[in-house]
Amino acid sequence: MANESKKDFNAMLKDNKNMLKFVKITDEGSIKKYGGDNMYFAPPLAYDEVMKKYLMEK
């Protein structure tokens, strides 16, 4: 990533960006690839929590 020394990763992690969205996708390739036309976007902290659980299991 460019300019990593200038980024505040904790601030980026805590910025929810108005997320927790459900979006209908219309791209046929994506629908086939992911198995449906609904996409869920979660805030960064939610992804962080899942990744921590995953890493603890390994």
All heavy atoms as TSV, in Angstrom:
chain	resi	resn	atom	element	x	y	z
A	1	MET	N	N	0.842	-1.179	0.000
A	1	MET	CA	C	0.000	0.000	0.000
A	1	MET	C	C	0.884	1.238	0.000
A	1	MET	O	O	1.910	1.280	0.650
A	1	MET	CB	C	-0.903	-0.007	1.224
A	1	MET	CG	C	-1.997	-1.046	1.139
A	1	MET	SD	S	-3.001	-1.274	2.626
A	1	MET	CE	C	-3.556	0.331	3.011
A	2	ALA	N	N	0.453	2.219	-0.682
A	2	ALA	CA	C	1.211	3.457	-0.760
A	2	ALA	C	C	1.018	4.270	0.514
A	2	ALA	O	O	-0.045	4.262	1.127
A	2	ALA	CB	C	0.751	4.264	-1.967
A	3	ASN	N	N	2.040	4.988	0.905
A	3	ASN	CA	C	1.994	5.901	2.055
A	3	ASN	C	C	1.576	5.223	3.354
A	3	ASN	O	O	0.862	5.798	4.168
A	3	ASN	CB	C	1.058	7.091	1.784
A	3	ASN	CG	C	1.516	7.884	0.594
A	3	ASN	OD1	O	2.709	8.078	0.398
A	3	ASN	ND2	N	0.580	8.329	-0.210
A	4	GLU	N	N	2.019	3.981	3.581
A	4	GLU	CA	C	1.629	3.276	4.806
A	4	GLU	C	C	2.078	4.010	6.053
A	4	GLU	O	O	1.407	3.946	7.077
A	4	GLU	CB	C	2.191	1.857	4.805
A	4	GLU	CG	C	1.407	0.935	3.930
A	4	GLU	CD	C	1.811	-0.504	4.088
A	4	GLU	OE1	O	2.367	-0.871	5.144
A	4	GLU	OE2	O	1.568	-1.282	3.158
A	5	SER	N	N	3.191	4.707	5.982
A	5	SER	CA	C	3.690	5.406	7.162
A	5	SER	C	C	2.776	6.562	7.571
A	5	SER	O	O	2.798	6.999	8.714
A	5	SER	CB	C	5.108	5.937	6.914
A	5	SER	OG	O	5.084	6.873	5.849
A	6	LYS	N	N	1.930	7.041	6.655
A	6	LYS	CA	C	1.042	8.170	6.945
A	6	LYS	C	C	-0.373	7.727	7.327
A	6	LYS	O	O	-1.179	8.555	7.716
A	6	LYS	CB	C	0.959	9.095	5.736
A	6	LYS	CG	C	2.275	9.751	5.403
A	6	LYS	CD	C	2.135	10.636	4.200
A	6	LYS	CE	C	3.467	11.249	3.833
A	6	LYS	NZ	N	3.365	12.094	2.646
A	7	LYS	N	N	-0.659	6.424	7.222
A	7	LYS	CA	C	-2.015	5.950	7.472
A	7	LYS	C	C	-2.194	5.571	8.935
A	7	LYS	O	O	-1.299	5.049	9.573
A	7	LYS	CB	C	-2.322	4.754	6.591
A	7	LYS	CG	C	-2.402	5.124	5.138
A	7	LYS	CD	C	-2.854	3.983	4.291
A	7	LYS	CE	C	-2.937	4.443	2.856
A	7	LYS	NZ	N	-3.521	3.445	2.002
A	8	ASP	N	N	-3.371	5.819	9.443
A	8	ASP	CA	C	-3.730	5.430	10.794
A	8	ASP	C	C	-4.665	4.225	10.669
A	8	ASP	O	O	-5.871	4.370	10.492
A	8	ASP	CB	C	-4.410	6.598	11.516
A	8	ASP	CG	C	-4.768	6.270	12.945
A	8	ASP	OD1	O	-4.620	5.093	13.353
A	8	ASP	OD2	O	-5.214	7.185	13.658
A	9	PHE	N	N	-4.089	3.033	10.768
A	9	PHE	CA	C	-4.868	1.833	10.528
A	9	PHE	C	C	-5.923	1.595	11.597
A	9	PHE	O	O	-6.981	1.045	11.311
A	9	PHE	CB	C	-3.944	0.622	10.380
A	9	PHE	CG	C	-3.169	0.660	9.095
A	9	PHE	CD1	C	-1.861	1.088	9.065
A	9	PHE	CD2	C	-3.774	0.276	7.906
A	9	PHE	CE1	C	-1.164	1.139	7.870
A	9	PHE	CE2	C	-3.086	0.322	6.703
A	9	PHE	CZ	C	-1.772	0.760	6.692
A	10	ASN	N	N	-5.681	2.014	12.829
A	10	ASN	CA	C	-6.701	1.878	13.866
A	10	ASN	C	C	-7.908	2.753	13.553
A	10	ASN	O	O	-9.053	2.335	13.747
A	10	ASN	CB	C	-6.142	2.230	15.246
A	10	ASN	CG	C	-5.268	1.129	15.782
A	10	ASN	OD1	O	-5.546	-0.035	15.567
A	10	ASN	ND2	N	-4.206	1.499	16.472
A	11	ALA	N	N	-7.673	3.955	13.063
A	11	ALA	CA	C	-8.779	4.842	12.694
A	11	ALA	C	C	-9.554	4.248	11.522
A	11	ALA	O	O	-10.788	4.300	11.496
A	11	ALA	CB	C	-8.263	6.229	12.339
A	12	MET	N	N	-8.852	3.666	10.563
A	12	MET	CA	C	-9.515	3.050	9.417
A	12	MET	C	C	-10.361	1.860	9.864
A	12	MET	O	O	-11.463	1.639	9.356
A	12	MET	CB	C	-8.475	2.606	8.393
A	12	MET	CG	C	-7.784	3.756	7.686
A	12	MET	SD	S	-6.350	3.259	6.716
A	12	MET	CE	C	-7.014	2.104	5.565
A	13	LEU	N	N	-9.862	1.098	10.832
A	13	LEU	CA	C	-10.583	-0.061	11.326
A	13	LEU	C	C	-11.870	0.333	12.036
A	13	LEU	O	O	-12.894	-0.333	11.919
A	13	LEU	CB	C	-9.681	-0.851	12.277
A	13	LEU	CG	C	-10.213	-2.164	12.830
A	13	LEU	CD1	C	-10.396	-3.178	11.711
A	13	LEU	CD2	C	-9.267	-2.712	13.876
A	14	LYS	N	N	-11.832	1.443	12.746
A	14	LYS	CA	C	-12.986	1.884	13.526
A	14	LYS	C	C	-13.990	2.709	12.725
A	14	LYS	O	O	-15.078	2.983	13.207
A	14	LYS	CB	C	-12.510	2.667	14.743
A	14	LYS	CG	C	-11.786	1.768	15.721
A	14	LYS	CD	C	-11.232	2.523	16.890
A	14	LYS	CE	C	-10.483	1.547	17.779
A	14	LYS	NZ	N	-9.723	2.204	18.806
A	15	ASP	N	N	-13.635	3.082	11.501
A	15	ASP	CA	C	-14.540	3.858	10.648
A	15	ASP	C	C	-15.506	2.895	9.964
A	15	ASP	O	O	-15.124	2.139	9.078
A	15	ASP	CB	C	-13.744	4.636	9.609
A	15	ASP	CG	C	-14.614	5.467	8.700
A	15	ASP	OD1	O	-15.802	5.671	9.021
A	15	ASP	OD2	O	-14.096	5.926	7.670
A	16	ASN	N	N	-16.770	2.902	10.371
A	16	ASN	CA	C	-17.715	1.924	9.825
A	16	ASN	C	C	-18.240	2.288	8.444
A	16	ASN	O	O	-18.930	1.503	7.810
A	16	ASN	CB	C	-18.881	1.684	10.781
A	16	ASN	CG	C	-19.809	2.860	10.894
A	16	ASN	OD1	O	-19.694	3.840	10.173
A	16	ASN	ND2	N	-20.744	2.766	11.813
A	17	LYS	N	N	-17.977	3.477	7.960
A	17	LYS	CA	C	-18.327	3.902	6.590
A	17	LYS	C	C	-19.794	3.641	6.257
A	17	LYS	O	O	-20.132	3.226	5.156
A	17	LYS	CB	C	-17.422	3.205	5.590
A	17	LYS	CG	C	-15.965	3.525	5.745
A	17	LYS	CD	C	-15.146	2.795	4.702
A	17	LYS	CE	C	-13.715	3.177	4.820
A	17	LYS	NZ	N	-12.891	2.196	5.500
A	18	ASN	N	N	-20.673	3.857	7.234
A	18	ASN	CA	C	-22.120	3.630	7.052
A	18	ASN	C	C	-22.419	2.232	6.535
A	18	ASN	O	O	-23.312	2.024	5.725
A	18	ASN	CB	C	-22.723	4.671	6.114
A	18	ASN	CG	C	-22.623	6.055	6.678
A	18	ASN	OD1	O	-22.786	6.251	7.881
A	18	ASN	ND2	N	-22.343	7.026	5.836
A	19	MET	N	N	-21.629	1.272	6.994
A	19	MET	CA	C	-21.813	-0.095	6.517
A	19	MET	C	C	-22.827	-0.839	7.353
A	19	MET	O	O	-23.308	-0.358	8.341
A	19	MET	CB	C	-20.489	-0.830	6.504
A	19	MET	CG	C	-19.579	-0.289	5.465
A	19	MET	SD	S	-18.557	-1.562	4.825
A	19	MET	CE	C	-17.518	-0.585	3.782
A	20	LEU	N	N	-23.030	-1.994	6.994
A	20	LEU	CA	C	-24.036	-2.975	7.300
A	20	LEU	C	C	-25.110	-2.755	6.250
A	20	LEU	O	O	-26.190	-2.254	6.460
A	20	LEU	CB	C	-24.609	-2.872	8.703
A	20	LEU	CG	C	-25.434	-4.075	9.151
A	20	LEU	CD1	C	-24.634	-5.360	8.993
A	20	LEU	CD2	C	-25.909	-3.937	10.554
A	21	LYS	N	N	-24.691	-3.095	5.029
A	21	LYS	CA	C	-25.540	-2.887	3.857
A	21	LYS	C	C	-25.831	-4.223	3.186
A	21	LYS	O	O	-24.995	-5.112	3.152
A	21	LYS	CB	C	-24.834	-2.025	2.813
A	21	LYS	CG	C	-24.463	-0.657	3.236
A	21	LYS	CD	C	-23.755	0.043	2.079
A	21	LYS	CE	C	-23.060	1.288	2.536
A	21	LYS	NZ	N	-22.311	1.922	1.454
A	22	PHE	N	N	-27.019	-4.329	2.651
A	22	PHE	CA	C	-27.377	-5.423	1.771
A	22	PHE	C	C	-27.628	-4.806	0.398
A	22	PHE	O	O	-28.365	-3.841	0.277
A	22	PHE	CB	C	-28.643	-6.136	2.259
A	22	PHE	CG	C	-28.414	-6.930	3.506
A	22	PHE	CD1	C	-28.668	-6.376	4.743
A	22	PHE	CD2	C	-27.923	-8.214	3.431
A	22	PHE	CE1	C	-28.454	-7.103	5.904
A	22	PHE	CE2	C	-27.708	-8.952	4.587
A	22	PHE	CZ	C	-27.979	-8.390	5.821
A	23	VAL	N	N	-26.997	-5.374	-0.615
A	23	VAL	CA	C	-27.093	-4.826	-1.965
A	23	VAL	C	C	-27.483	-5.947	-2.922
A	23	VAL	O	O	-26.981	-7.070	-2.823
A	23	VAL	CB	C	-25.733	-4.212	-2.392
A	23	VAL	CG1	C	-25.785	-3.710	-3.811
A	23	VAL	CG2	C	-25.308	-3.128	-1.448
A	24	LYS	N	N	-28.381	-5.654	-3.834
A	24	LYS	CA	C	-28.732	-6.593	-4.901
A	24	LYS	C	C	-27.752	-6.384	-6.058
A	24	LYS	O	O	-27.574	-5.263	-6.524
A	24	LYS	CB	C	-30.143	-6.325	-5.430
A	24	LYS	CG	C	-31.242	-6.770	-4.536
A	24	LYS	CD	C	-31.533	-8.222	-4.774
A	24	LYS	CE	C	-32.842	-8.577	-4.098
A	24	LYS	NZ	N	-32.990	-9.994	-3.978
A	25	ILE	N	N	-27.104	-7.459	-6.497
A	25	ILE	CA	C	-26.198	-7.345	-7.635
A	25	ILE	C	C	-26.895	-7.887	-8.876
A	25	ILE	O	O	-27.766	-8.757	-8.794
A	25	ILE	CB	C	-24.862	-8.067	-7.379
A	25	ILE	CG1	C	-25.070	-9.542	-7.044
A	25	ILE	CG2	C	-24.091	-7.378	-6.280
A	25	ILE	CD1	C	-23.787	-10.330	-6.943
A	26	THR	N	N	-26.500	-7.351	-10.004
A	26	THR	CA	C	-27.138	-7.755	-11.258
A	26	THR	C	C	-26.157	-8.387	-12.237
A	26	THR	O	O	-26.575	-8.905	-13.268
A	26	THR	CB	C	-27.798	-6.537	-11.937
A	26	THR	OG1	O	-26.809	-5.524	-12.150
A	26	THR	CG2	C	-28.910	-5.978	-11.071
A	27	ASP	N	N	-24.880	-8.367	-11.926
A	27	ASP	CA	C	-23.864	-8.939	-12.809
A	27	ASP	C	C	-23.972	-10.465	-12.783
A	27	ASP	O	O	-23.786	-11.097	-11.745
A	27	ASP	CB	C	-22.472	-8.492	-12.354
A	27	ASP	CG	C	-21.378	-9.109	-13.188
A	27	ASP	OD1	O	-21.413	-8.962	-14.418
A	27	ASP	OD2	O	-20.472	-9.747	-12.594
A	28	GLU	N	N	-24.299	-11.051	-13.929
A	28	GLU	CA	C	-24.519	-12.496	-13.999
A	28	GLU	C	C	-23.289	-13.299	-13.576
A	28	GLU	O	O	-23.405	-14.335	-12.934
A	28	GLU	CB	C	-24.942	-12.902	-15.417
A	28	GLU	CG	C	-26.342	-12.431	-15.788
A	28	GLU	CD	C	-27.416	-13.029	-14.896
A	28	GLU	OE1	O	-27.311	-14.205	-14.505
A	28	GLU	OE2	O	-28.364	-12.295	-14.580
A	29	GLY	N	N	-22.108	-12.835	-13.923
A	29	GLY	CA	C	-20.883	-13.532	-13.535
A	29	GLY	C	C	-20.706	-13.578	-12.023
A	29	GLY	O	O	-20.346	-14.614	-11.461
A	30	SER	N	N	-20.982	-12.473	-11.368
A	30	SER	CA	C	-20.875	-12.424	-9.904
A	30	SER	C	C	-21.940	-13.285	-9.236
A	30	SER	O	O	-21.674	-13.954	-8.239
A	30	SER	CB	C	-21.001	-10.985	-9.405
A	30	SER	OG	O	-19.922	-10.211	-9.861
A	31	ILE	N	N	-23.138	-13.275	-9.799
A	31	ILE	CA	C	-24.220	-14.093	-9.241
A	31	ILE	C	C	-23.848	-15.568	-9.322
A	31	ILE	O	O	-24.020	-16.318	-8.350
A	31	ILE	CB	C	-25.548	-13.807	-9.978
A	31	ILE	CG1	C	-26.020	-12.387	-9.662
A	31	ILE	CG2	C	-26.616	-14.827	-9.593
A	31	ILE	CD1	C	-27.196	-11.910	-10.501
A	32	LYS	N	N	-23.289	-15.989	-10.450
A	32	LYS	CA	C	-22.841	-17.382	-10.593
A	32	LYS	C	C	-21.708	-17.697	-9.624
A	32	LYS	O	O	-21.700	-18.729	-8.975
A	32	LYS	CB	C	-22.345	-17.633	-12.018
A	32	LYS	CG	C	-23.368	-18.135	-12.963
A	32	LYS	CD	C	-22.681	-18.491	-14.268
A	32	LYS	CE	C	-23.664	-19.030	-15.262
A	32	LYS	NZ	N	-23.048	-19.281	-16.545
A	33	LYS	N	N	-20.749	-16.794	-9.555
A	33	LYS	CA	C	-19.555	-17.019	-8.740
A	33	LYS	C	C	-19.891	-17.130	-7.260
A	33	LYS	O	O	-19.371	-17.995	-6.560
A	33	LYS	CB	C	-18.562	-15.874	-8.971
A	33	LYS	CG	C	-17.260	-16.033	-8.225
A	33	LYS	CD	C	-16.305	-14.907	-8.566
A	33	LYS	CE	C	-14.984	-15.064	-7.872
A	33	LYS	NZ	N	-14.044	-14.004	-8.226
A	34	TYR	N	N	-20.762	-16.249	-6.766
A	34	TYR	CA	C	-21.048	-16.188	-5.341
A	34	TYR	C	C	-22.342	-16.885	-4.952
A	34	TYR	O	O	-22.683	-16.952	-3.776
A	34	TYR	CB	C	-21.049	-14.732	-4.867
A	34	TYR	CG	C	-19.698	-14.086	-5.049
A	34	TYR	CD1	C	-19.520	-13.064	-5.978
A	34	TYR	CD2	C	-18.601	-14.508	-4.329
A	34	TYR	CE1	C	-18.275	-12.476	-6.158
A	34	TYR	CE2	C	-17.353	-13.938	-4.510
A	34	TYR	CZ	C	-17.198	-12.920	-5.427
A	34	TYR	OH	O	-15.967	-12.356	-5.608
A	35	GLY	N	N	-23.090	-17.381	-5.924
A	35	GLY	CA	C	-24.260	-18.182	-5.625
A	35	GLY	C	C	-25.513	-17.417	-5.244
A	35	GLY	O	O	-26.367	-17.937	-4.549
A	36	GLY	N	N	-25.637	-16.201	-5.666
A	36	GLY	CA	C	-26.850	-15.453	-5.376
A	36	GLY	C	C	-26.715	-14.006	-5.778
A	36	GLY	O	O	-25.654	-13.560	-6.198
A	37	ASP	N	N	-27.816	-13.271	-5.631
A	37	ASP	CA	C	-27.792	-11.875	-6.056
A	37	ASP	C	C	-27.799	-10.893	-4.887
A	37	ASP	O	O	-27.967	-9.700	-5.075
A	37	ASP	CB	C	-28.949	-11.583	-7.011
A	37	ASP	CG	C	-30.301	-11.791	-6.372
A	37	ASP	OD1	O	-30.364	-12.308	-5.242
A	37	ASP	OD2	O	-31.300	-11.442	-7.011
A	38	ASN	N	N	-27.600	-11.385	-3.679
A	38	ASN	CA	C	-27.515	-10.509	-2.508
A	38	ASN	C	C	-26.071	-10.419	-2.030
A	38	ASN	O	O	-25.396	-11.444	-1.902
A	38	ASN	CB	C	-28.369	-11.051	-1.358
A	38	ASN	CG	C	-29.836	-11.005	-1.669
A	38	ASN	OD1	O	-30.324	-9.999	-2.172
A	38	ASN	ND2	N	-30.540	-12.081	-1.391
A	39	MET	N	N	-25.608	-9.220	-1.765
A	39	MET	CA	C	-24.277	-9.026	-1.184
A	39	MET	C	C	-24.432	-8.291	0.136
A	39	MET	O	O	-25.267	-7.402	0.271
A	39	MET	CB	C	-23.364	-8.209	-2.099
A	39	MET	CG	C	-22.841	-8.962	-3.267
A	39	MET	SD	S	-21.533	-8.051	-4.104
A	39	MET	CE	C	-20.139	-8.955	-3.529
A	40	TYR	N	N	-23.620	-8.682	1.087
A	40	TYR	CA	C	-23.636	-8.104	2.422
A	40	TYR	C	C	-22.304	-7.416	2.649
A	40	TYR	O	O	-21.255	-8.006	2.418
A	40	TYR	CB	C	-23.849	-9.222	3.444
A	40	TYR	CG	C	-23.641	-8.827	4.871
A	40	TYR	CD1	C	-24.549	-8.003	5.509
A	40	TYR	CD2	C	-22.557	-9.287	5.585
A	40	TYR	CE1	C	-24.368	-7.640	6.829
A	40	TYR	CE2	C	-22.369	-8.932	6.904
A	40	TYR	CZ	C	-23.288	-8.120	7.521
A	40	TYR	OH	O	-23.103	-7.765	8.827
A	41	PHE	N	N	-22.344	-6.169	3.077
A	41	PHE	CA	C	-21.131	-5.423	3.392
A	41	PHE	C	C	-21.148	-5.098	4.877
A	41	PHE	O	O	-22.055	-4.421	5.358
A	41	PHE	CB	C	-21.058	-4.122	2.581
A	41	PHE	CG	C	-20.905	-4.363	1.109
A	41	PHE	CD1	C	-22.019	-4.383	0.283
A	41	PHE	CD2	C	-19.666	-4.586	0.553
A	41	PHE	CE1	C	-21.894	-4.613	-1.075
A	41	PHE	CE2	C	-19.530	-4.816	-0.807
A	41	PHE	CZ	C	-20.643	-4.827	-1.618
A	42	ALA	N	N	-20.171	-5.599	5.581
A	42	ALA	CA	C	-20.091	-5.389	7.022
A	42	ALA	C	C	-19.019	-4.347	7.337
A	42	ALA	O	O	-18.104	-4.121	6.544
A	42	ALA	CB	C	-19.740	-6.697	7.710
A	43	PRO	N	N	-19.090	-3.709	8.505
A	43	PRO	CA	C	-18.062	-2.751	8.901
A	43	PRO	C	C	-16.723	-3.459	9.136
A	43	PRO	O	O	-16.698	-4.661	9.436
A	43	PRO	CB	C	-18.593	-2.143	10.197
A	43	PRO	CG	C	-19.834	-2.847	10.536
A	43	PRO	CD	C	-20.173	-3.795	9.452
A	44	PRO	N	N	-15.626	-2.752	9.005
A	44	PRO	CA	C	-14.303	-3.356	9.158
A	44	PRO	C	C	-14.108	-4.102	10.480
A	44	PRO	O	O	-13.460	-5.138	10.511
A	44	PRO	CB	C	-13.345	-2.162	9.055
A	44	PRO	CG	C	-14.086	-1.160	8.250
A	44	PRO	CD	C	-15.525	-1.338	8.617
A	45	LEU	N	N	-14.666	-3.607	11.581
A	45	LEU	CA	C	-14.497	-4.289	12.863
A	45	LEU	C	C	-15.138	-5.676	12.847
A	45	LEU	O	O	-14.650	-6.595	13.508
A	45	LEU	CB	C	-15.075	-3.457	14.007
A	45	LEU	CG	C	-14.157	-2.365	14.538
A	45	LEU	CD1	C	-14.876	-1.526	15.589
A	45	LEU	CD2	C	-12.880	-2.932	15.110
A	46	ALA	N	N	-16.211	-5.859	12.118
A	46	ALA	CA	C	-16.855	-7.175	12.017
A	46	ALA	C	C	-15.930	-8.159	11.299
A	46	ALA	O	O	-15.785	-9.308	11.718
A	46	ALA	CB	C	-18.190	-7.060	11.295
A	47	TYR	N	N	-15.308	-7.708	10.208
A	47	TYR	CA	C	-14.355	-8.563	9.505
A	47	TYR	C	C	-13.155	-8.874	10.392
A	47	TYR	O	O	-12.650	-9.996	10.420
A	47	TYR	CB	C	-13.876	-7.901	8.207
A	47	TYR	CG	C	-14.904	-7.893	7.123
A	47	TYR	CD1	C	-15.546	-6.715	6.763
A	47	TYR	CD2	C	-15.242	-9.050	6.438
A	47	TYR	CE1	C	-16.501	-6.695	5.759
A	47	TYR	CE2	C	-16.192	-9.046	5.428
A	47	TYR	CZ	C	-16.814	-7.860	5.099
A	47	TYR	OH	O	-17.753	-7.842	4.109
A	48	ASP	N	N	-12.701	-7.891	11.147
A	48	ASP	CA	C	-11.569	-8.078	12.053
A	48	ASP	C	C	-11.885	-9.153	13.094
A	48	ASP	O	O	-11.052	-10.018	13.376
A	48	ASP	CB	C	-11.230	-6.746	12.736
A	48	ASP	CG	C	-9.962	-6.822	13.563
A	48	ASP	OD1	O	-8.912	-7.211	13.002
A	48	ASP	OD2	O	-10.014	-6.481	14.762
A	49	GLU	N	N	-13.086	-9.119	13.637
A	49	GLU	CA	C	-13.500	-10.098	14.640
A	49	GLU	C	C	-13.504	-11.517	14.056
A	49	GLU	O	O	-13.012	-12.455	14.678
A	49	GLU	CB	C	-14.890	-9.736	15.153
A	49	GLU	CG	C	-15.401	-10.632	16.248
A	49	GLU	CD	C	-16.766	-10.200	16.723
A	49	GLU	OE1	O	-17.053	-8.996	16.751
A	49	GLU	OE2	O	-17.561	-11.102	17.056
A	50	VAL	N	N	-14.034	-11.658	12.848
A	50	VAL	CA	C	-14.066	-12.968	12.194
A	50	VAL	C	C	-12.651	-13.466	11.928
A	50	VAL	O	O	-12.342	-14.640	12.165
A	50	VAL	CB	C	-14.877	-12.903	10.878
A	50	VAL	CG1	C	-14.715	-14.165	10.052
A	50	VAL	CG2	C	-16.335	-12.644	11.182
A	51	MET	N	N	-11.787	-12.603	11.454
A	51	MET	CA	C	-10.406	-13.003	11.160
A	51	MET	C	C	-9.653	-13.408	12.422
A	51	MET	O	O	-8.882	-14.366	12.416
A	51	MET	CB	C	-9.664	-11.890	10.417
A	51	MET	CG	C	-10.187	-11.639	9.016
A	51	MET	SD	S	-10.230	-13.127	7.978
A	51	MET	CE	C	-8.508	-13.507	7.843
A	52	LYS	N	N	-9.883	-12.711	13.518
A	52	LYS	CA	C	-9.229	-13.079	14.778
A	52	LYS	C	C	-9.674	-14.466	15.229
A	52	LYS	O	O	-8.858	-15.268	15.681
A	52	LYS	CB	C	-9.531	-12.045	15.848
A	52	LYS	CG	C	-8.729	-10.774	15.689
A	52	LYS	CD	C	-9.074	-9.766	16.762
A	52	LYS	CE	C	-8.271	-8.487	16.560
A	52	LYS	NZ	N	-8.660	-7.448	17.519
A	53	LYS	N	N	-10.970	-14.768	15.103
A	53	LYS	CA	C	-11.473	-16.099	15.463
A	53	LYS	C	C	-10.852	-17.158	14.575
A	53	LYS	O	O	-10.449	-18.229	15.043
A	53	LYS	CB	C	-12.992	-16.142	15.341
A	53	LYS	CG	C	-13.713	-15.421	16.448
A	53	LYS	CD	C	-15.220	-15.516	16.258
A	53	LYS	CE	C	-15.941	-14.700	17.291
A	53	LYS	NZ	N	-17.409	-14.715	17.071
A	54	TYR	N	N	-10.769	-16.865	13.294
A	54	TYR	CA	C	-10.191	-17.812	12.347
A	54	TYR	C	C	-8.733	-18.089	12.673
A	54	TYR	O	O	-8.286	-19.240	12.699
A	54	TYR	CB	C	-10.322	-17.285	10.916
A	54	TYR	CG	C	-9.613	-18.126	9.890
A	54	TYR	CD1	C	-10.156	-19.319	9.452
A	54	TYR	CD2	C	-8.377	-17.731	9.377
A	54	TYR	CE1	C	-9.510	-20.116	8.518
A	54	TYR	CE2	C	-7.716	-18.524	8.448
A	54	TYR	CZ	C	-8.284	-19.706	8.029
A	54	TYR	OH	O	-7.630	-20.487	7.117
A	55	LEU	N	N	-7.975	-17.041	12.952
A	55	LEU	CA	C	-6.553	-17.207	13.236
A	55	LEU	C	C	-6.317	-17.941	14.550
A	55	LEU	O	O	-5.329	-18.644	14.701
A	55	LEU	CB	C	-5.863	-15.853	13.232
A	55	LEU	CG	C	-5.790	-15.169	11.864
A	55	LEU	CD1	C	-5.226	-13.763	11.990
A	55	LEU	CD2	C	-4.945	-15.989	10.896
A	56	MET	N	N	-7.224	-17.777	15.506
A	56	MET	CA	C	-7.073	-18.468	16.795
A	56	MET	C	C	-7.308	-19.978	16.643
A	56	MET	O	O	-6.787	-20.765	17.401
A	56	MET	CB	C	-8.041	-17.894	17.825
A	56	MET	CG	C	-7.742	-16.456	18.209
A	56	MET	SD	S	-6.105	-16.253	18.924
A	56	MET	CE	C	-6.391	-16.924	20.547
A	57	GLU	N	N	-8.111	-20.372	15.651
A	57	GLU	CA	C	-8.397	-21.784	15.422
A	57	GLU	C	C	-7.222	-22.506	14.790
A	57	GLU	O	O	-7.100	-23.710	14.921
A	57	GLU	CB	C	-9.634	-21.947	14.523
A	57	GLU	CG	C	-10.908	-21.530	15.212
A	57	GLU	CD	C	-12.108	-21.597	14.288
A	57	GLU	OE1	O	-11.960	-22.006	13.112
A	57	GLU	OE2	O	-13.209	-21.246	14.736
A	58	LYS	N	N	-6.378	-21.810	14.079
A	58	LYS	CA	C	-5.257	-22.438	13.377
A	58	LYS	C	C	-4.152	-22.816	14.302
A	58	LYS	O	O	-3.843	-22.384	15.277
A	58	LYS	CB	C	-4.746	-21.517	12.289
A	58	LYS	CG	C	-5.706	-21.483	11.145
A	58	LYS	CD	C	-5.004	-21.053	9.899
A	58	LYS	CE	C	-5.674	-21.749	8.774
A	58	LYS	NZ	N	-4.914	-22.294	7.797
